[in-house]
Amino acid sequence: MISPFLVLAIGTCLTNSLVPEKEKDPKYWRDQAQQTLKNALRLQKLNTNVAKNVIMFLGDGMGVSTVTAARILKGQLHHNPGEETRLEMDKFPYVALSKTYNTNAQVPDSAGTATAYLCGVKANEGTVGVSAATQRTQCNTTQGNEVTSILRWAKDSGKSVGIVTTTRVNHATPSAAYAHSADRDWYSDNEMPPEALSQGCKDIAYQLMHNVRDIEVIMGGGRKYMFPKNRTDVEYEMDEKARGTRLDGLNLVDVWKSFKPRHKHSHYVWNRTELLTLDPYSVDYLLGLFEPGDMQYELNRNSTTDPSLSEMVEIAIKILSKNPKGFFLLVEGGRIDHGHHEGKAKQALHEAVEMDQAIGRAGAMTSVEDTLTIVTADHSHVFTFGGYTPRGNSIFGLAPMVSDTDKKPFTSILYGNGPGYKVVGGERENVSMVDYAHNNYQAQSAVPLRHETHGGEDVAVFAKGPMAHLLHGVHEQNYIPHVMAYAACIGANLDHCASASSAGGPSPGPLFLLLALPSLGILF
């Protein structure tokens, strides 16, 4: 039960908070609702075109609470209260929920989930591009259990394909698009046990260059995994941790170059200046590796050496869109997850806002008539915000009252567990004594852990474009690539595409007719 003191404090804060003048008029809310209703009624006419292009945005660790907090932050960065702001993903007409568990884990990791939403098959925690018959770290359980991804399906159908990430290009999310590995941590052969090497398993960086040799665009971090052991990094010459890791002596950048046809224009770049100098319309293949490991947080990014996610997405689309058969592009805002693991909510939320900007950039460069765009997350985090904060309260600010137990203030943002657990003098740390608005402030947590954990609840799936209506309820996560493939007429499920033409949509096969009947006024 809430105490009278608490009610009075909350009431005072809310009364004194800034309520936009237009929101005091009931007409504002009624007009807004009526416009939303009109927009919803338009959705009765389904977009059943063939998706020439498919773009998947994956916010690693971007649970629903992260989406909401990022929305508020986006608004506040534009000097608005924040709550009324619309993210680019908020504008998508279709929203579903995805069940994220791995085959052997109630609360999942990013590898098993990536296998689900890219390969269409749920898998064990820590494994990528293999079925649940593969056990983590057990190389000898890999062969025969490999599963291919929608990137491979798109490439096999003649489309161009690309991977853009703010993590290492051989990290869990992107690796499921091209690799088959019993362990997500086998970034290079340096990280593999001798037994796995002797059994013939290949590291993920090696597989990136060999499994699907003609990926048109690869951009992200992970430079050190491409070069021989102790090779000095081009950017961080004095940093031993940035040096090459490979035990096999391979220079995978040279390997990448050797696989490209001589008459094609292939470019390897390692900094933003080189990237922006390129004419993307004359580039056939692009490999951009901008950091030895993961890319820098957006708040810490060096704008000379590291491109933003939005910039990478724009260049990727310009390169890929030259293919008349279309393209598949995987975009990962991967460091949302890292910010949360470190308890640094400010870093995580700014990563989410930047990914949303990239979503807007992609939307401006494509059309909903022929491009299916999906935005989702692999899993959530134990991240929350609350405390009866008033309208317009800084998303990184304090709750409007002190605890009625220890009489200390607390921030609205908190974690269920993580490195932000701090006890000073036998009591919870007084956050008013620290800079809780700092970029690297670690929000308080209930349980002490060196790294905050994932959350197990469902995550949102936002969709627009051809066949986006097929994402409509609560789905298993592995359903997502099947929708993308169906919409694009790629992969195994092609019966509905028998008479599809470059200008038309799928032929009205049985499944197509079943989907279309409600829009024709036929209900059952």
PALUMFI-547563 format. One record per residue (C-alpha): residue number from 1; chain; x, y, z. Coordinates in nm, 3 decimals. Example, Ala and Ser with C-alpha at 12.3 -4.5 7.8 and 13.67 -1.06 7.14 Angstrom:
{1 'A' {1.230 -0.450 0.780}} {2 'A' {1.367 -0.106 0.714}} 
***
This chain:
{1 'A' {0.000 0.000 0.000}} {2 'A' {0.134 0.346 -0.094}} {3 'A' {0.181 0.580 0.202}} {4 'A' {0.001 0.919 0.218}} {5 'A' {0.342 1.092 0.212}} {6 'A' {0.430 0.916 -0.110}} {7 'A' {0.096 1.005 -0.270}} {8 'A' {0.142 1.371 -0.173}} {9 'A' {0.496 1.379 -0.314}} {10 'A' {0.391 1.219 -0.639}} {11 'A' {0.088 1.441 -0.674}} {12 'A' {0.295 1.755 -0.620}} {13 'A' {0.549 1.648 -0.882}} {14 'A' {0.285 1.560 -1.138}} {15 'A' {0.092 1.882 -1.076}} {16 'A' {0.405 2.088 -1.124}} {17 'A' {0.529 1.896 -1.426}} {18 'A' {0.505 2.046 -1.770}} {19 'A' {0.191 1.934 -1.952}} {20 'A' {0.196 2.051 -2.315}} {21 'A' {-0.085 2.303 -2.361}} {22 'A' {-0.239 2.114 -2.655}} {23 'A' {-0.276 1.801 -2.442}} {24 'A' {-0.512 1.982 -2.204}} {25 'A' {-0.773 1.997 -2.479}} {26 'A' {-0.975 1.671 -2.517}} {27 'A' {-1.000 1.744 -2.890}} {28 'A' {-0.627 1.679 -2.927}} {29 'A' {-0.662 1.323 -2.801}} {30 'A' {-0.983 1.253 -2.993}} {31 'A' {-0.837 1.380 -3.321}} {32 'A' {-0.522 1.179 -3.265}} {33 'A' {-0.723 0.863 -3.200}} {34 'A' {-0.942 0.918 -3.506}} {35 'A' {-0.637 0.959 -3.729}} {36 'A' {-0.490 0.642 -3.585}} {37 'A' {-0.818 0.467 -3.656}} {38 'A' {-0.814 0.582 -4.020}} {39 'A' {-0.460 0.456 -4.058}} {40 'A' {-0.558 0.121 -3.911}} {41 'A' {-0.855 0.087 -4.146}} {42 'A' {-0.624 0.130 -4.443}} {43 'A' {-0.443 -0.185 -4.333}} {44 'A' {-0.746 -0.389 -4.441}} {45 'A' {-0.591 -0.375 -4.786}} {46 'A' {-0.302 -0.614 -4.747}} {47 'A' {0.033 -0.558 -4.912}} {48 'A' {0.085 -0.894 -5.085}} {49 'A' {0.357 -0.786 -5.323}} {50 'A' {0.673 -0.988 -5.357}} {51 'A' {0.944 -0.837 -5.138}} {52 'A' {1.228 -0.752 -5.374}} {53 'A' {1.432 -0.640 -5.074}} {54 'A' {1.439 -0.756 -4.712}} {55 'A' {1.604 -0.557 -4.434}} {56 'A' {1.630 -0.697 -4.083}} {57 'A' {1.726 -0.466 -3.798}} {58 'A' {1.829 -0.655 -3.487}} {59 'A' {1.866 -0.457 -3.165}} {60 'A' {2.073 -0.691 -2.951}} {61 'A' {1.918 -0.690 -2.605}} {62 'A' {1.651 -0.439 -2.707}} {63 'A' {1.363 -0.549 -2.487}} {64 'A' {1.037 -0.359 -2.461}} {65 'A' {1.156 -0.152 -2.165}} {66 'A' {1.461 -0.050 -2.369}} {67 'A' {1.240 0.051 -2.662}} {68 'A' {1.024 0.268 -2.436}} {69 'A' {1.321 0.431 -2.263}} {70 'A' {1.491 0.494 -2.599}} {71 'A' {1.171 0.662 -2.722}} {72 'A' {1.177 0.899 -2.427}} {73 'A' {1.547 0.967 -2.474}} {74 'A' {1.498 1.043 -2.842}} {75 'A' {1.233 1.300 -2.756}} {76 'A' {1.440 1.456 -2.480}} {77 'A' {1.739 1.488 -2.714}} {78 'A' {1.507 1.709 -2.921}} {79 'A' {1.410 1.911 -2.612}} {80 'A' {1.066 1.752 -2.575}} {81 'A' {0.917 1.573 -2.272}} {82 'A' {0.987 1.248 -2.456}} {83 'A' {0.695 1.019 -2.380}} {84 'A' {0.492 1.137 -2.680}} {85 'A' {0.781 1.085 -2.924}} {86 'A' {0.759 0.823 -3.197}} {87 'A' {1.054 0.608 -3.281}} {88 'A' {1.090 0.508 -3.645}} {89 'A' {0.999 0.153 -3.546}} {90 'A' {0.688 0.287 -3.370}} {91 'A' {0.559 0.392 -3.712}} {92 'A' {0.558 0.036 -3.846}} {93 'A' {0.200 -0.085 -3.890}} {94 'A' {0.243 -0.442 -3.765}} {95 'A' {0.374 -0.554 -3.428}} {96 'A' {0.412 -0.904 -3.287}} {97 'A' {0.581 -1.070 -2.993}} {98 'A' {0.863 -1.320 -3.022}} {99 'A' {0.930 -1.602 -2.773}} {100 'A' {1.305 -1.599 -2.727}} {101 'A' {1.395 -1.912 -2.530}} {102 'A' {1.668 -2.142 -2.662}} {103 'A' {1.610 -2.516 -2.689}} {104 'A' {1.807 -2.568 -2.368}} {105 'A' {1.767 -2.228 -2.200}} {106 'A' {1.469 -2.045 -2.053}} {107 'A' {1.662 -1.717 -2.066}} {108 'A' {1.850 -1.721 -2.397}} {109 'A' {2.180 -1.601 -2.535}} {110 'A' {2.246 -1.416 -2.861}} {111 'A' {2.382 -1.717 -3.050}} {112 'A' {2.092 -1.958 -3.015}} {113 'A' {1.847 -1.675 -3.080}} {114 'A' {2.036 -1.564 -3.393}} {115 'A' {2.010 -1.918 -3.528}} {116 'A' {1.634 -1.897 -3.470}} {117 'A' {1.560 -1.562 -3.638}} {118 'A' {1.808 -1.613 -3.924}} {119 'A' {1.800 -1.988 -3.990}} {120 'A' {1.443 -2.066 -3.889}} {121 'A' {1.542 -2.335 -3.638}} {122 'A' {1.568 -2.302 -3.261}} {123 'A' {1.903 -2.408 -3.120}} {124 'A' {2.106 -2.451 -2.804}} {125 'A' {2.258 -2.162 -2.614}} {126 'A' {2.602 -2.064 -2.742}} {127 'A' {2.578 -2.232 -3.083}} {128 'A' {2.535 -2.065 -3.422}} {129 'A' {2.406 -2.199 -3.753}} {130 'A' {2.347 -2.551 -3.621}} {131 'A' {2.046 -2.741 -3.491}} {132 'A' {1.985 -2.841 -3.130}} {133 'A' {2.160 -3.172 -3.203}} {134 'A' {2.488 -2.979 -3.172}} {135 'A' {2.621 -2.942 -2.818}} {136 'A' {2.814 -2.631 -2.723}} {137 'A' {3.194 -2.670 -2.745}} {138 'A' {3.158 -3.019 -2.895}} {139 'A' {3.304 -2.990 -3.244}} {140 'A' {3.224 -3.351 -3.327}} {141 'A' {2.850 -3.281 -3.293}} {142 'A' {2.853 -3.020 -3.570}} {143 'A' {2.880 -3.217 -3.894}} {144 'A' {2.544 -3.304 -4.041}} {145 'A' {2.361 -3.063 -3.812}} {146 'A' {2.435 -2.741 -4.002}} {147 'A' {2.139 -2.517 -4.089}} {148 'A' {2.151 -2.239 -4.348}} {149 'A' {2.027 -1.884 -4.306}} {150 'A' {1.807 -1.645 -4.495}} {151 'A' {2.124 -1.467 -4.609}} {152 'A' {2.226 -1.788 -4.789}} {153 'A' {1.874 -1.836 -4.926}} {154 'A' {1.878 -1.481 -5.063}} {155 'A' {2.222 -1.525 -5.217}} {156 'A' {2.120 -1.855 -5.379}} {157 'A' {1.822 -1.680 -5.538}} {158 'A' {2.047 -1.420 -5.701}} {159 'A' {2.002 -1.134 -5.456}} {160 'A' {2.283 -0.926 -5.315}} {161 'A' {2.344 -0.964 -4.941}} {162 'A' {2.504 -0.759 -4.668}} {163 'A' {2.592 -0.758 -4.298}} {164 'A' {2.633 -0.439 -4.095}} {165 'A' {2.698 -0.450 -3.721}} {166 'A' {2.839 -0.240 -3.439}} {167 'A' {2.996 -0.552 -3.286}} {168 'A' {3.261 -0.775 -3.436}} {169 'A' {3.154 -0.911 -3.774}} {170 'A' {3.218 -1.258 -3.630}} {171 'A' {3.008 -1.199 -3.317}} {172 'A' {2.704 -1.409 -3.231}} {173 'A' {2.437 -1.224 -3.431}} {174 'A' {2.611 -1.185 -3.768}} {175 'A' {2.786 -1.522 -3.748}} {176 'A' {2.458 -1.715 -3.763}} {177 'A' {2.409 -1.567 -4.111}} {178 'A' {2.708 -1.753 -4.255}} {179 'A' {2.877 -1.982 -3.999}} {180 'A' {2.813 -2.322 -3.842}} {181 'A' {2.986 -2.339 -3.506}} {182 'A' {2.948 -2.537 -3.187}} {183 'A' {3.072 -2.235 -2.995}} {184 'A' {3.002 -1.867 -3.055}} {185 'A' {3.334 -1.775 -2.892}} {186 'A' {3.547 -1.939 -3.161}} {187 'A' {3.617 -1.599 -3.319}} {188 'A' {3.951 -1.714 -3.462}} {189 'A' {4.151 -2.034 -3.429}} {190 'A' {4.330 -1.872 -3.133}} {191 'A' {4.011 -1.908 -2.926}} {192 'A' {3.950 -2.272 -3.021}} {193 'A' {4.055 -2.575 -2.812}} {194 'A' {4.311 -2.810 -2.972}} {195 'A' {4.053 -3.088 -2.983}} {196 'A' {3.815 -2.883 -3.199}} {197 'A' {4.098 -2.787 -3.435}} {198 'A' {4.213 -3.148 -3.466}} {199 'A' {3.855 -3.256 -3.545}} {200 'A' {3.845 -3.015 -3.837}} {201 'A' {3.620 -2.739 -3.707}} {202 'A' {3.691 -2.392 -3.845}} {203 'A' {3.678 -2.064 -3.659}} {204 'A' {3.403 -1.812 -3.736}} {205 'A' {3.626 -1.551 -3.905}} {206 'A' {3.754 -1.821 -4.140}} {207 'A' {3.398 -1.926 -4.217}} {208 'A' {3.302 -1.564 -4.291}} {209 'A' {3.550 -1.559 -4.575}} {210 'A' {3.490 -1.911 -4.705}} {211 'A' {3.131 -2.024 -4.648}} {212 'A' {2.951 -1.756 -4.851}} {213 'A' {3.233 -1.607 -5.054}} {214 'A' {3.036 -1.343 -5.237}} {215 'A' {2.872 -1.143 -4.958}} {216 'A' {2.866 -0.798 -5.114}} {217 'A' {2.885 -0.588 -4.795}} {218 'A' {3.049 -0.670 -4.462}} {219 'A' {3.093 -0.385 -4.212}} {220 'A' {3.165 -0.376 -3.841}} {221 'A' {3.451 -0.448 -3.602}} {222 'A' {3.668 -0.756 -3.555}} {223 'A' {3.983 -0.660 -3.743}} {224 'A' {4.225 -0.850 -3.518}} {225 'A' {4.067 -1.186 -3.594}} {226 'A' {4.156 -1.152 -3.962}} {227 'A' {4.534 -1.120 -3.921}} {228 'A' {4.823 -1.343 -3.809}} {229 'A' {4.916 -1.366 -3.442}} {230 'A' {5.083 -1.050 -3.308}} {231 'A' {5.039 -0.856 -3.633}} {232 'A' {5.039 -0.486 -3.532}} {233 'A' {4.703 -0.318 -3.577}} {234 'A' {4.689 -0.040 -3.834}} {235 'A' {4.518 0.199 -3.591}} {236 'A' {4.637 0.100 -3.243}} {237 'A' {5.003 0.028 -3.305}} {238 'A' {5.104 0.026 -2.937}} {239 'A' {4.809 -0.177 -2.809}} {240 'A' {4.898 -0.543 -2.769}} {241 'A' {4.531 -0.641 -2.728}} {242 'A' {4.460 -0.503 -3.075}} {243 'A' {4.715 -0.725 -3.245}} {244 'A' {4.627 -1.011 -3.479}} {245 'A' {4.514 -1.337 -3.322}} {246 'A' {4.534 -1.602 -3.595}} {247 'A' {4.750 -1.907 -3.530}} {248 'A' {4.723 -2.037 -3.889}} {249 'A' {4.912 -1.735 -4.023}} {250 'A' {4.633 -1.642 -4.264}} {251 'A' {4.560 -1.286 -4.366}} {252 'A' {4.186 -1.317 -4.418}} {253 'A' {4.159 -0.973 -4.575}} {254 'A' {4.391 -1.095 -4.850}} {255 'A' {4.187 -1.415 -4.873}} {256 'A' {3.872 -1.202 -4.912}} {257 'A' {4.036 -1.003 -5.191}} {258 'A' {4.154 -1.318 -5.371}} {259 'A' {3.801 -1.455 -5.397}} {260 'A' {3.669 -1.148 -5.581}} {261 'A' {3.654 -1.146 -5.963}} {262 'A' {3.915 -0.918 -6.120}} {263 'A' {3.658 -0.728 -6.323}} {264 'A' {3.465 -0.635 -6.006}} {265 'A' {3.543 -0.337 -5.784}} {266 'A' {3.632 -0.465 -5.436}} {267 'A' {3.737 -0.238 -5.151}} {268 'A' {3.871 -0.302 -4.802}} {269 'A' {3.855 -0.001 -4.567}} {270 'A' {3.940 0.040 -4.200}} {271 'A' {3.827 0.393 -4.119}} {272 'A' {3.540 0.633 -4.178}} {273 'A' {3.739 0.864 -4.403}} {274 'A' {3.819 0.582 -4.646}} {275 'A' {3.457 0.464 -4.634}} {276 'A' {3.304 0.802 -4.713}} {277 'A' {3.552 0.859 -4.994}} {278 'A' {3.410 0.563 -5.186}} {279 'A' {3.147 0.601 -5.454}} {280 'A' {2.910 0.326 -5.342}} {281 'A' {2.746 0.306 -5.683}} {282 'A' {3.077 0.190 -5.831}} {283 'A' {3.155 -0.059 -5.551}} {284 'A' {3.073 -0.426 -5.604}} {285 'A' {3.218 -0.567 -5.281}} {286 'A' {3.298 -0.387 -4.957}} {287 'A' {3.476 -0.511 -4.645}} {288 'A' {3.494 -0.252 -4.369}} {289 'A' {3.661 -0.344 -4.039}} {290 'A' {3.673 -0.033 -3.823}} {291 'A' {3.797 -0.165 -3.488}} {292 'A' {4.012 -0.460 -3.367}} {293 'A' {3.717 -0.580 -3.158}} {294 'A' {3.370 -0.434 -3.124}} {295 'A' {3.309 -0.084 -3.251}} {296 'A' {3.305 0.202 -3.003}} {297 'A' {2.986 0.308 -2.830}} {298 'A' {2.808 0.584 -3.020}} {299 'A' {2.872 0.827 -2.733}} {300 'A' {3.246 0.749 -2.750}} {301 'A' {3.277 0.720 -3.128}} {302 'A' {3.569 0.890 -3.302}} {303 'A' {3.396 1.053 -3.598}} {304 'A' {3.718 1.047 -3.799}} {305 'A' {3.796 0.678 -3.773}} {306 'A' {3.459 0.513 -3.702}} {307 'A' {3.141 0.553 -3.906}} {308 'A' {2.802 0.561 -3.737}} {309 'A' {2.554 0.279 -3.786}} {310 'A' {2.338 0.513 -3.995}} {311 'A' {2.628 0.591 -4.226}} {312 'A' {2.712 0.224 -4.272}} {313 'A' {2.350 0.138 -4.347}} {314 'A' {2.319 0.413 -4.607}} {315 'A' {2.631 0.300 -4.790}} {316 'A' {2.529 -0.065 -4.770}} {317 'A' {2.189 0.004 -4.927}} {318 'A' {2.344 0.210 -5.206}} {319 'A' {2.576 -0.079 -5.293}} {320 'A' {2.317 -0.355 -5.261}} {321 'A' {2.034 -0.175 -5.441}} {322 'A' {2.217 -0.194 -5.774}} {323 'A' {2.108 -0.557 -5.808}} {324 'A' {1.783 -0.569 -6.008}} {325 'A' {1.687 -0.886 -5.819}} {326 'A' {1.703 -0.704 -5.488}} {327 'A' {1.890 -0.766 -5.166}} {328 'A' {1.888 -0.896 -4.809}} {329 'A' {2.056 -0.680 -4.544}} {330 'A' {2.113 -0.771 -4.180}} {331 'A' {2.176 -0.471 -3.955}} {332 'A' {2.268 -0.519 -3.591}} {333 'A' {2.269 -0.253 -3.323}} {334 'A' {2.484 -0.487 -3.121}} {335 'A' {2.615 -0.267 -2.845}} {336 'A' {2.275 -0.201 -2.688}} {337 'A' {2.340 -0.537 -2.530}} {338 'A' {2.690 -0.449 -2.415}} {339 'A' {2.576 -0.128 -2.249}} {340 'A' {2.319 -0.321 -2.049}} {341 'A' {2.565 -0.595 -1.953}} {342 'A' {2.792 -0.326 -1.812}} {343 'A' {2.504 -0.160 -1.630}} {344 'A' {2.558 0.152 -1.840}} {345 'A' {2.204 0.240 -1.937}} {346 'A' {2.303 0.569 -2.098}} {347 'A' {2.536 0.392 -2.340}} {348 'A' {2.273 0.127 -2.418}} {349 'A' {1.994 0.375 -2.484}} {350 'A' {2.204 0.599 -2.707}} {351 'A' {2.291 0.288 -2.908}} {352 'A' {1.920 0.218 -2.946}} {353 'A' {1.848 0.575 -3.057}} {354 'A' {2.124 0.552 -3.318}} {355 'A' {1.981 0.226 -3.449}} {356 'A' {1.642 0.392 -3.477}} {357 'A' {1.801 0.668 -3.682}} {358 'A' {1.947 0.401 -3.911}} {359 'A' {1.598 0.254 -3.946}} {360 'A' {1.473 0.593 -4.059}} {361 'A' {1.760 0.629 -4.305}} {362 'A' {1.680 0.291 -4.457}} {363 'A' {1.312 0.377 -4.478}} {364 'A' {1.387 0.695 -4.671}} {365 'A' {1.594 0.496 -4.923}} {366 'A' {1.343 0.217 -4.986}} {367 'A' {0.972 0.169 -5.053}} {368 'A' {0.715 -0.029 -4.856}} {369 'A' {0.584 -0.149 -5.192}} {370 'A' {0.882 -0.375 -5.252}} {371 'A' {1.085 -0.378 -4.929}} {372 'A' {0.998 -0.581 -4.620}} {373 'A' {1.160 -0.428 -4.313}} {374 'A' {1.160 -0.605 -3.979}} {375 'A' {1.289 -0.466 -3.650}} {376 'A' {1.326 -0.695 -3.352}} {377 'A' {1.552 -0.807 -3.070}} {378 'A' {1.715 -1.135 -2.986}} {379 'A' {1.635 -1.108 -2.615}} {380 'A' {1.569 -0.860 -2.338}} {381 'A' {1.762 -0.751 -2.029}} {382 'A' {1.678 -0.711 -1.661}} {383 'A' {1.652 -0.337 -1.723}} {384 'A' {1.362 -0.133 -1.592}} {385 'A' {1.256 0.222 -1.520}} {386 'A' {0.986 0.337 -1.282}} {387 'A' {0.938 0.519 -0.955}} {388 'A' {0.630 0.727 -1.043}} {389 'A' {0.841 0.980 -1.233}} {390 'A' {0.658 1.290 -1.361}} {391 'A' {0.605 1.373 -1.727}} {392 'A' {0.927 1.487 -1.892}} {393 'A' {1.149 1.357 -1.612}} {394 'A' {1.499 1.292 -1.747}} {395 'A' {1.510 0.927 -1.840}} {396 'A' {1.841 0.916 -1.649}} {397 'A' {1.705 1.116 -1.356}} {398 'A' {1.589 1.045 -1.004}} {399 'A' {1.251 0.919 -0.896}} {400 'A' {1.045 1.196 -0.729}} {401 'A' {1.068 1.043 -0.382}} {402 'A' {1.316 0.874 -0.155}} {403 'A' {1.287 0.516 -0.048}} {404 'A' {1.045 0.474 0.241}} {405 'A' {1.278 0.207 0.378}} {406 'A' {1.634 0.342 0.367}} {407 'A' {1.536 0.709 0.312}} {408 'A' {1.774 0.745 0.017}} {409 'A' {1.697 0.867 -0.336}} {410 'A' {1.705 0.632 -0.632}} {411 'A' {1.722 0.666 -1.008}} {412 'A' {1.426 0.577 -1.223}} {413 'A' {1.645 0.333 -1.417}} {414 'A' {1.746 0.021 -1.226}} {415 'A' {1.869 -0.331 -1.305}} {416 'A' {1.761 -0.660 -1.152}} {417 'A' {2.124 -0.764 -1.129}} {418 'A' {2.463 -0.640 -1.244}} {419 'A' {2.773 -0.440 -1.155}} {420 'A' {2.580 -0.140 -1.020}} {421 'A' {2.519 -0.305 -0.682}} {422 'A' {2.705 -0.090 -0.431}} {423 'A' {2.706 -0.085 -0.052}} {424 'A' {2.867 0.207 0.132}} {425 'A' {2.902 0.188 0.508}} {426 'A' {2.677 -0.114 0.517}} {427 'A' {2.396 0.064 0.332}} {428 'A' {2.282 0.122 -0.024}} {429 'A' {2.489 0.393 -0.192}} {430 'A' {2.334 0.739 -0.188}} {431 'A' {2.306 0.818 -0.560}} {432 'A' {2.277 1.192 -0.493}} {433 'A' {2.646 1.176 -0.404}} {434 'A' {2.752 1.048 -0.748}} {435 'A' {2.717 1.169 -1.106}} {436 'A' {2.428 0.950 -1.215}} {437 'A' {2.405 1.139 -1.549}} {438 'A' {2.757 1.034 -1.650}} {439 'A' {2.785 0.835 -1.974}} {440 'A' {2.938 0.542 -1.788}} {441 'A' {2.731 0.556 -1.470}} {442 'A' {2.634 0.204 -1.364}} {443 'A' {2.274 0.205 -1.246}} {444 'A' {2.202 0.036 -0.917}} {445 'A' {2.108 -0.330 -0.922}} {446 'A' {1.938 -0.562 -0.677}} {447 'A' {2.192 -0.844 -0.703}} {448 'A' {2.570 -0.804 -0.747}} {449 'A' {2.709 -0.952 -1.067}} {450 'A' {3.011 -0.854 -1.272}} {451 'A' {2.793 -0.859 -1.582}} {452 'A' {2.419 -0.796 -1.586}} {453 'A' {2.215 -1.076 -1.741}} {454 'A' {1.963 -1.113 -2.019}} {455 'A' {1.591 -1.111 -1.949}} {456 'A' {1.362 -1.393 -2.050}} {457 'A' {1.043 -1.212 -2.152}} {458 'A' {0.910 -1.187 -2.507}} {459 'A' {1.045 -0.914 -2.734}} {460 'A' {0.867 -0.701 -2.992}} {461 'A' {0.875 -0.755 -3.368}} {462 'A' {0.793 -0.449 -3.582}} {463 'A' {0.719 -0.504 -3.952}} {464 'A' {0.630 -0.304 -4.263}} {465 'A' {0.619 -0.380 -4.633}} {466 'A' {0.514 -0.685 -4.835}} {467 'A' {0.356 -0.961 -4.622}} {468 'A' {0.432 -0.773 -4.300}} {469 'A' {0.086 -0.870 -4.178}} {470 'A' {0.211 -1.226 -4.131}} {471 'A' {0.376 -1.101 -3.813}} {472 'A' {0.062 -1.051 -3.611}} {473 'A' {0.055 -1.226 -3.274}} {474 'A' {0.279 -1.420 -3.038}} {475 'A' {0.527 -1.628 -3.237}} {476 'A' {0.817 -1.859 -3.181}} {477 'A' {1.131 -1.665 -3.273}} {478 'A' {1.226 -1.910 -3.549}} {479 'A' {0.908 -1.814 -3.739}} {480 'A' {1.058 -1.479 -3.842}} {481 'A' {1.290 -1.592 -4.127}} {482 'A' {1.014 -1.808 -4.269}} {483 'A' {0.802 -1.494 -4.309}} {484 'A' {1.092 -1.307 -4.470}} {485 'A' {1.154 -1.594 -4.711}} {486 'A' {0.786 -1.631 -4.797}} {487 'A' {0.756 -1.260 -4.867}} {488 'A' {1.066 -1.256 -5.086}} {489 'A' {0.997 -1.586 -5.266}} {490 'A' {1.328 -1.737 -5.158}} {491 'A' {1.420 -2.050 -4.969}} {492 'A' {1.219 -2.373 -4.972}} {493 'A' {0.860 -2.245 -4.952}} {494 'A' {0.804 -2.130 -5.311}} {495 'A' {0.469 -2.286 -5.409}} {496 'A' {0.295 -1.948 -5.392}} {497 'A' {0.555 -1.792 -5.622}} {498 'A' {0.486 -2.007 -5.929}} {499 'A' {0.359 -1.721 -6.141}} {500 'A' {0.517 -1.428 -5.961}} {501 'A' {0.651 -1.168 -6.201}} {502 'A' {0.893 -0.884 -6.146}} {503 'A' {0.602 -0.641 -6.143}} {504 'A' {0.337 -0.843 -5.968}} {505 'A' {0.286 -1.021 -5.642}} {506 'A' {0.277 -1.390 -5.554}} {507 'A' {0.036 -1.606 -5.745}} {508 'A' {-0.290 -1.671 -5.560}} {509 'A' {-0.203 -2.014 -5.428}} {510 'A' {-0.404 -2.170 -5.141}} {511 'A' {-0.208 -2.000 -4.862}} {512 'A' {-0.217 -1.662 -5.034}} {513 'A' {-0.595 -1.686 -5.079}} {514 'A' {-0.638 -1.783 -4.715}} {515 'A' {-0.446 -1.473 -4.610}} {516 'A' {-0.638 -1.247 -4.846}} {517 'A' {-0.994 -1.361 -4.772}} {518 'A' {-1.053 -1.126 -4.475}} {519 'A' {-0.952 -0.825 -4.685}} {520 'A' {-1.208 -0.932 -4.945}} {521 'A' {-1.482 -0.928 -4.685}} {522 'A' {-1.497 -1.307 -4.659}} {523 'A' {-1.491 -1.413 -4.295}} {524 'A' {-1.490 -1.759 -4.144}} 
***
